[in-house]
Amino acid sequence: MRKKFKKSMAMIMLATMIFTGEVQQVVKVNGAEQETKNQIVMSGNCGENATWTLNGETGEVVVSGTGEVSDFKNKDVMEKTKILTINEGITSIKAGTFYGCNMETVSLPESLKEIQGMAFYDCEKLKEVVIPKNVNFLGEDAFGDCIQLKKCVILGDIKTEGGVFGGCLPDTLELTCKCENLGRVIEPEENSIKELKLINGNKNYKIKNGFILSSNEKTLLGHVGKVKNVNVPKTVTKIGDYAFFMTYAQKVTLNSKLKEIGEYAFYFNRFKKLEITKNVTKIGDNAFARNEIKTLTLNKKIKSIGENAFNESELKKVKFYNNPTIKPGAFDKNVIIEYAGKAENRGSFAFANYIINEKTGFKFVCLDVNKIKGATGYQVKLTQP
């Protein structure tokens, strides 16, 4: 009778432990068997060949398996997660997988090759992340809105499709290799990156006077800290995409060697006056959009002005000394485009025929409306025959 009672009590206790998730495991430590308490309260699938388990005591979620991780959508688990450990074998973290997760730390495996867009978006308690050397792709906003992220270390060559941090830049970014489109990675929006460290002998970049430069100092990629006035270094021939994106700088001085200005290079700053120096031939899409530019001086060598390059400015009139390719929306529709000679068809602008009056000189412009391509609203005139 006593044996049956003990057996019944043992069954009840076991059932209670299973119901509460409390399980005793026997593990080997230095060859000796010891008992350890391991509360696995939840588990599930997070990919075709991937699973997760949650340790209720430590708040650690361990992801195991092979291939991609996705569909980690259990809100209860996301709230309880304090530590995320992804084991070797996982190669991809799909878009939005850990969106809004409550983790404070994350450990990523060497087998990982890509982190897709918004994979760790809005992980508000995440403080530090080390991206392993075999990761070669970071999606847009992969770590966006991680408002407490203090440090990010990138150990390998990285390609990106957009801004990685969604405006919430870490205080410190450490790079060991090359980061394609670095300007977008450190795209500041409102808060500039405070510190960029080149570690493990990284010779892909140089940092001088707060400017981030290519190793040969010919490409200006961005800046560290807040900037009020931009004086482009004398060695620079190209300003990279997003180099001074939304930095709210008040003045820019371009150097005489500069040849190209990239997309969104000076988007949303506070320039009121701008001189495009003599050797600049290309201005990228949105390069100076959303500034306060009232006066713009162009050179005679400019060949291409991108879409929306000077959109949403305070310009009233622009004068050209040659006939560059000007893409749709390069200027606001009410801007008067003034030519110092014959205006030829260059894409979005019309071919302008003019009439010469011997007494008064140039007087009238007739536009061939069939050749207007996307320039609706522009006023085009010539200042001399």
LUMDREN-595477 format. One line per 5 residues: their letters; for each residue y, z, x of C-alpha. Coordinates in steps of 0.25 Angstrom, whole numbers. Each point is the difference from the previous one (the first is absolute). Example, Ala and Ser with C-alpha at 12.3 -4.5 7.8 and 13.67 -1.06 7.14 Angstrom:
as) -18,31,49 | 14,-2,6
END
This chain:
mrkkf) 0,0,0 | 9,4,11 | -3,-13,8 | 4,-8,-13 | 13,7,-1
kksma) 4,-3,14 | -4,-14,-2 | 8,-1,-12 | 12,6,6 | -1,-9,12
mimla) 0,-12,-9 | 13,5,-7 | 7,3,13 | -4,-14,5 | 5,-7,-13
tmift) 13,8,1 | 2,-5,14 | -2,-14,-4 | 9,1,-12 | 11,6,9
gevqq) -2,-10,11 | -4,12,10 | -11,-5,9 | -6,7,12 | -4,-9,11
vvkvn) -8,2,13 | 6,-6,12 | -3,0,15 | 11,6,9 | -4,-1,15
gaeqe) -15,-2,-4 | 0,12,-9 | -1,0,-15 | 12,7,-7 | 4,1,-15
tknqi) 13,-6,-3 | 7,0,-14 | 5,-14,-4 | 6,-2,-13 | -1,-14,-4
vmsgn) 6,0,-14 | 1,-15,-2 | -5,-13,5 | 0,-15,-4 | 1,-14,4
cgena) 13,-7,6 | -5,-14,4 | -13,-8,-1 | -5,7,12 | 9,12,1
twtln) -1,14,-6 | 9,13,1 | -3,15,-1 | 10,11,-2 | -2,14,7
getge) 6,10,-10 | 2,10,10 | 8,-8,10 | 5,-11,-9 | -5,-10,10
vvvsg) -5,-14,-6 | -9,-7,9 | -2,-15,-2 | -13,-6,5 | -7,-14,0
tgevs) 3,-14,5 | 10,-11,-4 | 12,3,-9 | 5,12,-7 | 7,-2,-14
dfknk) 0,6,-14 | 3,14,5 | 7,4,-14 | -5,14,-3 | 13,7,-3
dvmek) -7,14,1 | -5,-3,14 | 13,-6,4 | 7,12,-3 | -10,9,7
tkilt) -1,-8,13 | 6,6,12 | -7,-7,11 | -5,-14,-1 | -11,-4,10
inegi) -5,-15,0 | -12,-1,8 | -4,-11,10 | -6,-13,-7 | 12,-2,-10
tsika) 8,-12,4 | 10,-2,-11 | 9,9,-9 | 4,-8,-12 | 13,-1,-7
gtfyg) 4,13,-7 | -13,7,3 | 6,14,3 | 13,-2,-8 | 6,14,-3
cnmet) -10,8,7 | 3,14,4 | -5,0,14 | 7,6,12 | -8,-6,11
vslpe) -8,-13,1 | -11,-4,11 | -2,-15,1 | -13,-6,7 | 0,-10,12
slkei) -8,-10,-9 | 13,-1,-9 | 6,-14,0 | 10,-1,-11 | 8,9,-9
qgmaf) 5,-7,-12 | 13,1,-8 | 4,13,-6 | -14,6,5 | 7,14,3
ydcek) 12,-2,-9 | 7,13,-5 | -9,9,8 | 12,10,0 | -7,11,9
lkevv) -5,-9,11 | 6,4,13 | -6,-8,11 | -9,-13,1 | -7,-6,12
ipknv) -3,-15,-3 | -12,-4,9 | 0,-11,10 | -9,-9,-8 | 9,-1,-12
nflge) 7,-13,1 | 7,-1,-14 | 9,10,-8 | 4,-4,-14 | 13,1,-6
dafgd) 4,15,-3 | -14,4,5 | 7,14,3 | 11,-2,-9 | 8,12,-6
ciqlk) -8,10,8 | 12,9,1 | -5,10,9 | -6,-9,10 | 5,4,14
kcvil) -8,-8,10 | -7,-13,0 | -8,-5,12 | -5,-14,0 | -10,-3,11
gdikt) -3,-15,-1 | 7,-13,-3 | 4,-1,-14 | 4,-10,-10 | 8,3,-13
eggvf) 4,-7,-13 | 12,9,-2 | 6,13,1 | -11,11,4 | 7,13,-4
ggclp) 8,-4,-12 | 13,5,5 | -6,14,3 | -1,-2,15 | -7,10,9
dtlel) 9,8,9 | -8,-5,12 | -8,-13,2 | -9,-2,12 | -4,-14,4
tckce) -11,-3,10 | 0,-15,-2 | 7,-11,-7 | 5,1,-15 | 2,-14,-6
nlgrv) 13,0,-8 | 5,14,5 | 13,-1,-7 | -8,0,-13 | -9,12,4
iepee) 12,8,3 | 9,-5,-11 | 9,11,-3 | 6,-2,-13 | 8,13,0
nsike) -6,9,11 | -1,-6,14 | -12,3,9 | 4,12,9 | -10,-2,11
lklin) -8,-12,6 | -9,3,11 | -7,-11,8 | -13,7,5 | -12,-3,8
gnkny) 7,-10,9 | 5,-8,-11 | 9,-12,6 | 2,-8,-12 | 13,6,-3
kikng) 12,7,6 | 10,10,-6 | 14,-1,6 | 12,7,-6 | -7,2,-13
filss) -4,-15,-2 | -14,-4,0 | -2,-12,8 | -12,-10,4 | -5,2,14
nektl) 9,-11,5 | 12,6,-7 | 3,-13,-7 | -4,4,-14 | 7,11,-8
lghvg) -11,7,-9 | 7,12,-6 | 6,13,4 | -2,15,1 | 9,10,-8
kvknv) 12,-3,-8 | 9,-11,4 | 15,-2,-4 | 4,-12,9 | -10,-11,5
nvpkt) 3,-6,14 | -11,-9,3 | -4,1,14 | 4,-12,9 | -15,-4,3
vtkig) -4,-2,-14 | -2,-14,-5 | -7,3,-13 | 2,12,-11 | -13,2,-6
dyaff) -3,1,-15 | 4,13,-7 | 6,5,13 | 12,7,-7 | -5,0,-14
mtyaq) 8,10,-9 | 6,7,12 | 14,1,-6 | 6,-4,13 | 15,-3,-1
kvtln) 2,-10,11 | -8,-10,8 | 4,-8,13 | -10,-11,3 | -1,-5,15
sklke) 2,-13,5 | -14,-3,4 | -5,2,-14 | -8,-12,-7 | -7,6,-12
igeya) 2,10,-10 | -13,4,-8 | -3,2,-15 | 7,13,-6 | 5,3,14
fyfnr) 13,6,-5 | -4,2,-15 | 9,10,-7 | 10,5,10 | 15,2,-1
fkkle) 5,-12,9 | 14,-5,-5 | 2,-10,11 | -10,-8,7 | 1,-11,12
itknv) -13,-8,2 | 1,-2,15 | 0,-14,6 | -15,-2,3 | -6,5,-13
tkigd) -8,-12,-6 | -8,8,-11 | 3,10,-10 | -12,5,-8 | -2,3,-15
nafar) 8,12,-5 | 5,3,14 | 13,5,-4 | -2,1,-15 | 7,12,-7
neikt) 10,3,10 | 15,1,-3 | 4,-12,9 | 14,-6,-3 | 2,-8,12
ltlnk) -11,-9,6 | 2,-9,12 | -11,-10,3 | -2,-8,13 | -2,-15,2
kiksi) -15,1,4 | -6,7,-13 | -12,-9,-5 | -6,9,-11 | 5,11,-9
genaf) -12,6,-9 | -1,4,-14 | 10,11,-5 | 4,1,14 | 14,5,-4
nesel) -3,3,-14 | 8,11,-8 | 11,1,10 | 15,0,-2 | 2,-14,6
kkvkf) 10,-10,-7 | 0,-11,10 | -9,-5,11 | 4,-11,10 | -11,-9,7
ynnpt) 3,-8,13 | -13,-8,-1 | -11,-3,-11 | -11,11,1 | -12,1,-10
ikpga) 4,10,-10 | -10,5,-9 | 2,4,-15 | 7,13,-3 | 5,1,15
fdknv) 14,3,-6 | 5,6,-13 | 3,-11,-10 | 15,2,-1 | 1,-2,15
iieya) 8,-12,5 | -7,-8,10 | 10,-6,9 | -4,-11,10 | 9,-5,12
gkaen) -6,-14,-1 | -10,-8,-9 | -10,8,-7 | -14,-6,0 | -11,3,-9
rgsfa) -8,12,7 | -9,5,-11 | 7,9,-10 | 14,-6,2 | 5,-13,-5
fanyi) 3,-13,7 | 15,0,0 | 8,-13,-1 | 14,0,3 | 12,-8,-3
inekt) 11,-2,11 | 14,-2,-4 | 8,-5,12 | 13,8,-4 | -6,13,-3
gfkfv) -13,0,8 | -13,5,-7 | 3,4,-14 | -12,-1,-9 | -15,3,0
cldvn) -10,-7,-9 | -14,6,-1 | -12,-8,-2 | -7,9,-10 | -13,-6,1
kikga) -1,6,14 | 4,14,-3 | -13,9,2 | 2,14,-4 | 15,1,4
tgyqv) 4,1,-15 | 14,7,0 | 4,-2,14 | 13,-7,2 | 0,-9,12
kltqp) 13,-6,6 | 4,-7,13 | 12,5,9 | 1,-13,8 | -5,-15,-1
END
